[in-house]
Amino acid sequence: MIKKLKTLISNADWRSILKDYLMLTIGAFLLIVSIDIFFAPSNISPGGGVTGSAIILNKFTNWPIGLLMLLLNIPMLILGFYRLGRFNFLIRTLYVVLLYNLGVDFLADWLPAGITDDLLLNALYGGVLGGTGTGIIYRARSTTAGLGIVTRVLQLKTGVPISQMYILTDGVLLMVIGMVFGWDRALYSLMSLFVFGLAADYVLEGPSVVRTTFIVTNSADAVAQGLLNRLGVGVTAWSAKGMFTKATHEILFCTVIRSDVNTLKAVVSEIDPHAFLVIGQGHQAIGGVLRQTSVDEG
């Protein structure tokens, strides 16, 4: 174990590490604020996992929420150690867990215990802050432990978005919240869980502003030149064969920003009215040719 730790230290990129730990600290602080100001005072949970369980147990035991979260996280840390990167995972996640779980109790006396009695506002703003903090922590290659570890393991294996994974992994204990605090709290918790997942997805994957396009056409050169002239985008082409007609066609692929979709459709329609066009969405486009053009886009 000591030998592996020495190897990690000697191969470390300290600038990148400092950046990651700054992100982990910011993410943990946002989670602390979401719990102390929005969730705990209103008996709402952003999920039925460790956080929800700790809020429920706090009602019956009066043990500090952060301490309960820390105790419940121990088996999750063991799972994450074996599934999410061993020592690299353990060091980062243990840092987040200690900062987050102990910070919930430590800062409870410093942060306002609720700034509104409106359950809807507590659910929405708590979800946004908590989800943003979680997304930042995921981007820094760590987790918040708890069922977040299970969520991350399943998300990496299946590719299912985090927002859906949270509903799958946390849904059962939301029923318990309903039985303990009332079904209105359970419904607000479900809403908060949905917002929480969307915010985490947005931070982790970025806004969906890129459109990917596949164009099957018999006028590939003309269409590609039209897209280059009107939109200033690079186009990639390859040959394909229709399995029904057995005819050969060219497939063009390019990415455009969302506001250029109508122009792209107009260009393709003008040059080849019989082209087959498929438009999807992506989160990021890195590299390639994306430049402005002075040609009037009509």
Buried (B, 14 or more C-beta within 10 A) or exposed (E): EEEEEEEEEEEEEEEEEEEBBEBBBBBBBBBBBBBBBBBBBBBBBBBBBBBBBBBBBBEEEEEBBBBBBBBBBEEBBEEBBEBBBEEBBBBBBBBBBBBBBBBBBBBBEEBEEBEEEEBEEBBBBBBBBBBBBBBBBBBBBBBBBBBBBBBBBBBEEEEEBBBBBBBEBBEEBBEBBBEBBEEEBBBBBBBBBBBBBBBBBBBBBEEEEBBBBBBBBEBBEBBBBBBBEBBBBBBEBEEEEEEEEEEEBBBBBBBBEEEBBEBBBBBBEEBBEEBEBEEEEEEEBEEEEBEEEEEEEE
